[in-house]
Amino acid sequence: MRIIDGNNLLHRLATERVGFGVHPVRQLFNRLCNPQETTIIVWDGPYANKRRKEIYPKYKQNRRPKEESKMAFFDVAKGILTFTPTIQMELVGWESDDVIGTLVRRFHTQHSITVETNDGDFWQLSDKCLLPLVSKKWHKFTPDSCLLFKALVGESKDNVTGVKGFGAKAWEYLEPERQRELILALKTDDYQLFVPHYDKFSGAVQKNYTPLELWEEIKLCWRLNSFWDVPNDEIDSAMKVGKQNYAAAEIYMEQFLI
């Protein structure tokens, strides 16, 4: 099974000059018109950021709204995929990351899954699927330590600042045993397990937070960077299966001079 982050794929097709001279939408069709395995393309749904913005209003505020031309490009791409035997999914109120994470957790024991994206966030699923496009800089992390790193250091592309006073350099001095204990505290929501670690954070961190404030900040960033569970009934009802039709695809692309 192959699961593709649709937004990520279109961005790469539009910027990476693959198949130079061939329109990205035609590249997309050529590649997926006859897939050799079950292929699911997942898109960010309308109001995808709403849930995270409710607990962190600054979430992705650093991103500009998609231009009208880019929205049209996405719509054309989604249209051409209806003429391929792929499954498309777009759930209102859900980010594609959450949908993909739920699919991987749901099916990884039954299928060998490849997730196609170069987004390092997905390394937190690396024990459950193949991630051939994710940068090697994440390969030194376990799934849990990847998530802890993003919770502490932050995730600039999502405008999640992380812990004030704790940067990538500080991470280098965070011993594996401390990482494991912090991860356990977060996974079990155990503040008492966290408390002994407060004094081990630098003065730069301690001047910004009391122990409880630091705990709440790390928990918030851990949750923001985690993949949230999407109800299975919403996923099942959102699956739209295309039908292979070369002639209709050509007519469709001709409308847009592709």
C-alpha positions in Angstrom: 0.0 0.0 0.0 1.2 3.5 -0.9 -0.2 6.6 0.9 0.7 9.9 -0.7 0.6 13.3 1.0 -1.2 15.1 -1.9 -0.3 18.7 -0.9 3.4 17.7 -0.5 3.4 15.9 -3.8 2.0 18.8 -5.8 4.4 21.2 -4.3 7.3 18.9 -5.3 6.0 18.4 -8.8 5.6 22.2 -9.2 9.0 23.1 -7.9 11.4 20.2 -8.6 11.6 20.3 -12.5 10.9 16.6 -12.7 10.0 15.7 -16.3 11.0 19.2 -17.5 8.6 20.6 -20.1 5.7 18.3 -19.0 2.9 19.9 -17.0 2.8 18.8 -13.4 -0.8 17.6 -13.7 0.1 15.4 -16.7 3.1 14.1 -14.7 0.7 13.2 -12.0 -1.6 11.4 -14.4 1.2 9.6 -16.2 2.5 8.3 -12.9 -0.8 7.2 -11.3 -2.9 6.1 -14.2 -1.9 2.5 -13.6 -0.5 2.1 -10.1 1.0 -1.3 -9.2 -0.3 -1.2 -5.6 -3.2 0.2 -3.7 -2.6 4.0 -3.8 -4.3 6.5 -1.5 -3.8 10.3 -2.0 -4.7 12.4 1.0 -5.4 16.2 0.9 -5.8 18.8 3.6 -9.5 19.2 4.1 -11.4 22.5 4.4 -10.7 24.2 7.9 -7.9 21.7 8.3 -6.1 23.8 10.9 -9.1 24.7 13.0 -8.6 22.0 15.7 -5.0 23.0 16.4 -5.8 26.7 16.2 -8.3 26.2 19.0 -5.6 25.2 21.4 -2.8 27.3 19.8 -4.1 30.3 17.9 -0.6 31.0 16.3 -0.6 27.7 14.5 0.6 28.1 10.9 0.0 31.9 11.1 3.4 32.3 9.3 1.9 30.7 6.1 0.4 32.9 3.5 -3.1 31.9 2.2 -3.0 29.9 -1.0 -3.2 32.1 -4.1 -6.2 31.6 -6.3 -4.1 30.2 -9.1 -2.6 27.6 -6.7 -6.1 26.6 -5.5 -7.1 26.1 -9.1 -4.0 24.0 -9.8 -4.9 21.7 -6.8 -8.5 21.4 -8.1 -7.3 20.4 -11.6 -5.0 17.8 -10.1 -7.8 16.3 -7.9 -10.0 16.2 -11.1 -7.5 14.3 -13.2 -7.1 11.7 -10.4 -10.7 10.7 -10.8 -9.7 9.1 -14.1 -7.2 6.8 -12.3 -7.8 3.8 -10.0 -6.5 5.7 -7.0 -8.3 6.5 -3.8 -8.6 10.2 -2.8 -9.4 11.4 0.7 -10.2 15.0 1.9 -11.9 15.3 5.3 -13.4 18.5 6.5 -11.6 19.8 9.6 -8.6 17.4 9.3 -5.1 17.9 8.1 -3.7 15.3 5.7 -1.0 14.4 8.3 -3.6 13.3 10.8 -5.5 11.2 8.2 -2.3 9.5 7.0 -1.2 8.9 10.6 -4.5 7.2 11.4 -4.4 5.1 8.2 -0.8 3.9 9.0 -1.7 3.0 12.6 -4.9 1.3 11.4 -3.3 -0.8 8.6 0.4 -1.3 9.3 -0.1 -4.7 10.8 -1.9 -6.0 7.8 0.0 -4.2 5.0 3.5 -3.1 4.1 3.0 0.7 3.8 5.1 3.3 2.0 4.2 6.9 2.8 5.3 9.3 0.1 6.3 12.7 1.5 9.5 14.5 2.4 8.0 16.0 5.6 10.1 15.1 8.6 7.1 15.1 10.9 6.3 11.7 9.5 9.4 10.2 11.1 7.3 9.6 14.2 5.7 6.8 12.1 9.0 5.3 11.0 8.5 2.1 13.0 5.2 1.4 11.1 5.9 2.4 7.5 8.6 3.1 4.9 9.5 6.8 4.4 12.0 6.8 1.5 11.8 10.6 0.9 12.3 11.9 4.4 15.7 13.5 4.9 18.5 11.4 6.4 18.9 14.0 9.2 15.9 12.4 10.8 17.2 8.9 10.6 19.2 9.3 13.9 15.9 9.7 15.7 13.5 7.1 17.1 9.8 7.9 16.4 9.3 9.2 19.9 12.6 11.2 20.1 11.6 12.8 16.8 8.4 14.0 18.4 10.2 15.1 21.6 12.7 17.1 19.6 10.0 19.0 17.8 8.1 19.6 21.1 11.2 21.1 22.8 13.0 22.8 19.9 9.9 23.8 18.0 8.6 23.4 14.4 9.2 26.7 12.5 7.2 25.7 9.4 4.1 25.4 11.6 4.9 28.4 13.7 5.2 26.2 16.8 8.0 27.9 18.9 8.8 25.1 21.3 10.4 25.8 24.7 11.8 29.3 25.0 15.5 29.1 25.7 15.8 25.5 24.4 17.3 25.1 20.9 19.0 22.5 18.7 22.3 22.9 20.6 20.6 22.2 23.9 19.1 19.0 22.4 22.6 17.7 21.7 23.2 17.6 25.5 20.0 15.9 26.3 21.1 12.4 27.3 19.2 9.4 25.9 18.1 8.4 29.4 16.5 11.8 30.0 14.9 11.7 26.6 13.3 8.3 27.5 12.0 9.6 30.9 10.6 12.8 29.4 8.9 10.7 26.7 7.4 8.4 29.3 6.1 11.3 31.3 4.5 12.8 28.2 3.0 9.5 27.1 1.5 8.8 30.5 0.7 12.5 31.3 2.7 12.1 34.6 3.7 15.5 35.9 5.4 14.0 38.9 7.7 12.0 36.6 8.6 15.2 34.9 9.3 17.3 38.0 12.9 16.0 38.7 13.9 17.0 35.2 13.1 20.7 35.7 16.3 21.5 37.5 18.3 19.9 34.6 17.0 22.5 32.1 19.3 25.5 31.6 18.8 28.8 33.4 17.7 30.3 30.1 14.7 27.9 30.2 14.0 28.2 33.9 13.8 32.0 33.8 10.9 31.7 31.4 8.9 29.0 33.2 8.0 27.6 36.5 8.0 23.7 36.6 4.3 23.5 36.0 4.4 26.1 33.2 7.3 24.3 31.5 5.4 21.0 31.7 2.3 22.5 30.2 4.3 24.1 27.4 6.0 20.9 26.5 2.7 19.0 26.6 1.1 21.5 24.3 4.0 21.4 21.8 4.0 17.5 22.0 0.3 17.5 21.2 0.6 20.0 18.4 3.3 18.0 16.6 1.6 14.6 17.2 -0.7 13.0 14.6 -4.3 13.1 16.0 -6.7 10.1 15.6 -9.3 10.6 13.0 -12.6 8.6 13.6 -12.7 5.6 11.4 -16.2 6.3 10.2 -15.1 9.7 8.9 -12.2 8.1 7.0 -14.3 5.3 5.5 -17.0 7.7 4.3 -14.3 10.0 2.7 -12.7 7.4 0.5 -13.4 8.3 -3.2 -12.2 5.7 -5.6 -11.4 6.8 -9.2 -11.9 4.8 -12.4 -9.2 4.3 -15.0 -10.2 6.2 -18.2 -7.5 7.3 -20.5 -9.8 8.9 -23.1 -11.7 11.0 -20.5 -8.5 12.0 -18.9 -7.1 13.4 -22.2 -10.4 15.3 -22.9 -10.2 16.7 -19.3 -6.6 17.8 -19.7 -7.2 19.4 -23.1 -9.7 21.8 -21.4 -6.8 23.2 -19.5 -4.3 23.1 -22.3 -2.3 20.5 -20.4 
